Structures are given as C-alpha cells and as structure tokens.
Amino acid sequence: MNKGTVLTLVFLAFIGYVSVTMIWTGNKYRCEVCINYNGIDVCQVVEGMEKEGAIENGISTACAGAANGRTESMECGRTPPVKVECKEL
C-alpha cells in the first residue's frame, strides 16, 4: 500500500471511532425547566450531558419565549426557575 492509502484508512478509522463514541456517550439527562417572567409561564424540555448544563440551557430556551430583547433576556436568565425536574436517561 502506498502512503496515501494508509493515511486515508487511518483518517477513516479515526472518524469512525469519533462517531461511535459520540453516539454511545450521548445525552445523559433530560430536564423540564419552567420559568415565570413578567407574568408569562414557559416550560421547556431539554437534554444534556451534564445536569447543570441542561438546566442552564432550559432556562435560556424558556427565556427566549418569555423575554423581548437582549436586556429582558439577560434579566430572565437570572430569574430562578419555578420548576426543575431532571432524570437520567
């Protein structure tokens, strides 16, 4: 085999390894996060590798539906959630 073939096979093996690893180590938590901002209740279900990251993502996603503009989005993000329920997948 020539150098190009060997390098191609090594590259494809690496891509295959990364793909399988990402599939098997997918999201580990599913969280339902509810916020109340300016009298608007919004709940979102999110998944993530880490519980804290999933909760933060849920808060920011829920705030996108309740807040208007950048300032309100930032204020909403600092508001404690009304409900947080997480379970391991």
C-alpha positions as a LaTeX table, in Angstrom:
\begin{tabular}{lrrr}
\hline
Residue & $x$ (\AA) & $y$ (\AA) & $z$ (\AA) \\
\hline
Met1 & 0.00 & 0.00 & 0.00 \\
Asn2 & 1.17 & 3.49 & $-0.69$ \\
Lys3 & 1.29 & 6.35 & 1.82 \\
Gly4 & $-1.94$ & 7.96 & 0.59 \\
Thr5 & $-3.95$ & 4.77 & 1.10 \\
Val6 & $-2.59$ & 4.24 & 4.60 \\
Leu7 & $-3.30$ & 7.83 & 5.61 \\
Thr8 & $-6.82$ & 7.60 & 4.19 \\
Leu9 & $-7.53$ & 4.39 & 6.13 \\
Val10 & $-6.16$ & 5.88 & 9.36 \\
Phe11 & $-8.27$ & 9.00 & 8.87 \\
Leu12 & $-11.44$ & 6.98 & 8.18 \\
Ala13 & $-10.79$ & 4.78 & 11.23 \\
Phe14 & $-10.42$ & 7.90 & 13.39 \\
Ile15 & $-13.67$ & 9.40 & 12.06 \\
Gly16 & $-15.45$ & 6.09 & 12.69 \\
Tyr17 & $-14.13$ & 5.96 & 16.25 \\
Val18 & $-15.23$ & 9.53 & 16.99 \\
Ser19 & $-18.68$ & 8.89 & 15.51 \\
Val20 & $-19.28$ & 5.74 & 17.56 \\
Thr21 & $-18.00$ & 7.42 & 20.72 \\
Met22 & $-20.36$ & 10.38 & 20.24 \\
Ile23 & $-23.34$ & 8.11 & 19.65 \\
Trp24 & $-22.70$ & 5.94 & 22.70 \\
Thr25 & $-21.96$ & 8.82 & 25.04 \\
Gly26 & $-24.94$ & 10.95 & 24.06 \\
Asn27 & $-27.15$ & 12.98 & 26.35 \\
Lys28 & $-27.39$ & 11.70 & 29.89 \\
Tyr29 & $-30.04$ & 13.99 & 31.38 \\
Arg30 & $-33.50$ & 15.15 & 30.35 \\
Cys31 & $-34.80$ & 18.15 & 32.30 \\
Glu32 & $-38.07$ & 20.04 & 32.30 \\
Val33 & $-37.41$ & 23.65 & 33.24 \\
Cys34 & $-40.21$ & 26.18 & 33.85 \\
Ile35 & $-39.79$ & 29.92 & 34.37 \\
Asn36 & $-42.15$ & 32.76 & 35.14 \\
Tyr37 & $-41.03$ & 36.11 & 33.77 \\
Asn38 & $-43.24$ & 39.20 & 33.53 \\
Gly39 & $-46.29$ & 37.04 & 34.25 \\
Ile40 & $-45.53$ & 34.65 & 31.40 \\
Asp41 & $-45.05$ & 30.95 & 32.22 \\
Val42 & $-42.86$ & 28.99 & 29.83 \\
Cys43 & $-41.65$ & 25.38 & 30.19 \\
Gln44 & $-39.01$ & 23.65 & 28.08 \\
Val45 & $-37.76$ & 20.07 & 27.96 \\
Val46 & $-34.04$ & 19.87 & 27.22 \\
Glu47 & $-31.35$ & 17.18 & 27.18 \\
Gly48 & $-27.69$ & 17.43 & 28.01 \\
Met49 & $-24.54$ & 15.63 & 29.05 \\
Glu50 & $-24.41$ & 17.38 & 32.42 \\
Lys51 & $-27.35$ & 18.20 & 34.67 \\
Glu52 & $-26.28$ & 21.79 & 35.32 \\
Gly53 & $-25.70$ & 22.44 & 31.63 \\
Ala54 & $-29.11$ & 21.05 & 30.74 \\
Ile55 & $-30.77$ & 23.28 & 33.34 \\
Glu56 & $-28.95$ & 26.38 & 32.07 \\
Asn57 & $-29.92$ & 25.52 & 28.51 \\
Gly58 & $-33.54$ & 25.06 & 29.62 \\
Ile59 & $-33.58$ & 28.45 & 31.33 \\
Ser60 & $-32.15$ & 30.26 & 28.31 \\
Thr61 & $-34.50$ & 28.44 & 25.92 \\
Ala62 & $-37.53$ & 29.22 & 28.08 \\
Cys63 & $-36.45$ & 32.85 & 28.40 \\
Ala64 & $-36.35$ & 33.14 & 24.62 \\
Gly65 & $-40.12$ & 32.65 & 24.63 \\
Ala66 & $-40.85$ & 34.96 & 27.56 \\
Ala67 & $-38.48$ & 37.89 & 27.11 \\
Asn68 & $-38.29$ & 40.57 & 24.43 \\
Gly69 & $-34.88$ & 41.94 & 23.62 \\
Arg70 & $-31.43$ & 41.44 & 24.98 \\
Thr71 & $-31.90$ & 43.24 & 28.31 \\
Glu72 & $-35.01$ & 41.27 & 29.21 \\
Ser73 & $-33.35$ & 38.02 & 28.14 \\
Met74 & $-30.45$ & 38.73 & 30.49 \\
Glu75 & $-32.82$ & 39.59 & 33.35 \\
Cys76 & $-34.90$ & 36.49 & 32.67 \\
Gly77 & $-31.79$ & 34.31 & 32.69 \\
Arg78 & $-31.03$ & 35.47 & 36.24 \\
Thr79 & $-34.57$ & 34.61 & 37.41 \\
Pro80 & $-34.68$ & 31.35 & 39.38 \\
Pro81 & $-36.76$ & 28.67 & 37.65 \\
Val82 & $-40.20$ & 27.87 & 39.07 \\
Lys83 & $-39.82$ & 24.15 & 38.31 \\
Val84 & $-36.85$ & 21.92 & 37.53 \\
Glu85 & $-37.29$ & 18.17 & 37.11 \\
Cys86 & $-34.38$ & 16.14 & 35.78 \\
Lys87 & $-33.96$ & 12.43 & 35.18 \\
Glu88 & $-31.10$ & 10.33 & 33.93 \\
Leu89 & $-31.52$ & 8.69 & 30.55 \\
\hline
\end{tabular}
